[in-house]
């Protein structure tokens, strides 16, 4: 039986691929209704060249390696289940707000994680993630006992707006 090895802190050409999100996937929702693909944001332009995922972690383990370029902000979103984040290199700032029963957000909390630190983001917690000045490399982990989850994305200044037809750039 082969043993695989992945160095999460290796250069991007060794075990990393550009992060590709499918806005039309069933688990990708927009907070104001519909799928993320129907939202007034440009998903590809927002994440273009800013985020990578590891190619060497078997998805059946419920973990994903993620790398963000320096200063990149992942727009506000929330998941319908808990998420564990473990930082291996760089710094990650998590800005979070719990959603109340009416879907409104309450008191903001800011946590800065460095290599060797982790955080659990509880289900239905509105958050954005920001990479530090040297970028960040981290693992995300979902509970394996739960079915495929849903991520709901929210309006945020970190999004690149979708171009309106007929508009010159």
C-alpha positions in Angstrom: 0.0 0.0 0.0 1.6 3.3 -1.0 2.1 6.1 1.5 1.5 9.6 0.2 3.2 12.8 1.5 2.0 16.3 1.0 3.9 19.3 2.3 1.2 22.0 2.8 3.9 24.7 3.0 5.6 23.6 -0.3 5.6 26.1 -3.3 2.3 26.3 -5.3 3.7 24.2 -8.1 3.9 21.2 -5.8 0.4 19.8 -4.9 -1.7 22.9 -5.4 -4.3 24.0 -8.0 -6.3 27.2 -8.4 -9.4 27.1 -6.3 -12.4 26.6 -8.5 -15.9 27.3 -7.0 -19.0 26.3 -8.9 -21.6 29.0 -8.2 -24.3 26.8 -9.7 -23.7 23.8 -7.4 -26.6 22.9 -5.2 -24.7 23.8 -2.0 -23.8 27.4 -3.2 -26.5 29.9 -2.3 -26.9 33.7 -2.4 -28.3 35.3 0.8 -30.7 37.4 -1.2 -32.2 34.4 -3.0 -31.1 31.9 -5.7 -27.8 30.3 -6.4 -24.4 32.1 -6.2 -24.3 31.9 -10.0 -27.3 34.1 -10.1 -25.9 36.7 -7.7 -24.7 40.2 -8.9 -21.1 39.2 -8.3 -18.3 37.9 -10.4 -17.2 34.7 -8.7 -14.3 34.0 -11.0 -12.9 37.6 -10.9 -13.2 37.7 -7.1 -11.2 34.5 -6.5 -8.9 34.7 -9.6 -5.3 34.0 -8.7 -6.1 34.6 -5.0 -6.9 31.1 -3.7 -5.6 27.6 -4.2 -6.6 24.2 -3.0 -4.4 21.2 -2.2 -4.6 18.3 -4.7 -3.0 15.7 -2.5 -5.7 15.3 0.2 -8.3 12.6 -0.3 -11.7 14.4 0.0 -13.2 11.4 1.8 -11.2 12.5 4.9 -13.3 15.6 5.2 -10.3 18.0 4.9 -9.3 20.5 2.3 -6.0 22.4 2.1 -6.4 26.1 1.3 -3.9 28.8 0.5 -4.8 32.5 0.1 -2.5 35.2 -1.3 -1.4 38.0 0.9 -4.2 40.4 1.8 -6.9 38.4 0.0 -10.4 38.6 1.7 -12.9 35.7 1.3 -16.3 37.5 1.1 -18.8 37.1 3.9 -20.6 33.7 4.0 -22.0 31.2 6.4 -22.2 27.4 6.4 -25.0 25.3 7.7 -22.6 23.1 9.7 -19.5 23.6 11.8 -16.1 24.1 10.2 -12.7 23.5 11.7 -9.8 25.8 10.5 -6.2 24.8 11.3 -3.5 27.3 10.3 -0.1 25.9 9.1 1.6 29.0 7.8 1.0 32.8 7.7 -1.9 34.5 9.5 -5.6 34.3 9.1 -8.1 36.9 10.4 -11.6 35.6 11.0 -14.3 38.3 11.3 -17.5 36.6 12.5 -21.0 37.4 13.6 -23.6 35.0 14.7 -27.0 35.1 13.0 -30.0 35.3 15.2 -33.3 33.5 14.6 -34.4 36.3 12.2 -31.2 35.9 10.1 -29.8 39.2 11.4 -26.2 39.4 12.5 -25.1 40.3 16.0 -21.8 41.4 17.7 -18.7 41.1 15.5 -15.8 39.0 16.8 -12.3 39.2 15.3 -9.8 36.4 15.8 -6.3 36.2 14.3 -4.8 32.7 13.9 -1.2 32.0 13.4 0.7 28.8 12.5 -0.3 26.0 15.0 -3.6 27.6 16.0 -7.1 26.5 15.1 -10.7 27.8 15.3 -14.1 26.2 15.1 -16.7 28.3 13.2 -20.1 27.1 14.4 -22.9 26.5 11.9 -24.8 29.6 10.8 -22.0 32.0 11.8 -21.5 34.8 9.3 -17.8 35.2 8.6 -15.1 36.5 6.3 -11.5 35.3 6.1 -8.5 37.6 5.5 -5.0 36.4 4.7 -2.1 38.2 6.4 0.7 40.1 4.8 2.5 36.8 3.9 -0.6 35.0 2.8 -1.9 31.9 4.7 -2.0 28.2 4.4 -4.7 26.3 6.3 -6.8 23.2 6.5 -10.6 23.1 6.6 -12.4 20.1 8.0 -16.1 19.3 8.0 -17.8 16.7 10.3 -17.9 13.5 8.2 -21.1 12.3 10.0 -23.1 15.1 8.3 -24.4 15.2 4.7 -23.0 17.6 2.1 -23.5 21.1 3.4 -24.7 24.4 2.1 -22.7 27.6 1.9 -24.6 30.9 1.7 -22.7 33.9 0.4 -23.6 37.5 1.4 -23.1 41.0 -0.2 -19.6 42.3 0.8 -17.1 44.8 -0.4 -14.6 41.9 -1.1 -16.7 40.8 -4.1 -16.0 42.0 -7.7 -19.3 43.1 -9.2 -20.6 41.4 -12.2 -20.3 43.6 -15.3 -23.7 44.8 -16.6 -24.3 44.0 -20.3 -23.5 46.9 -22.6 -21.3 48.5 -20.0 -17.8 49.5 -21.2 -14.9 48.6 -18.8 
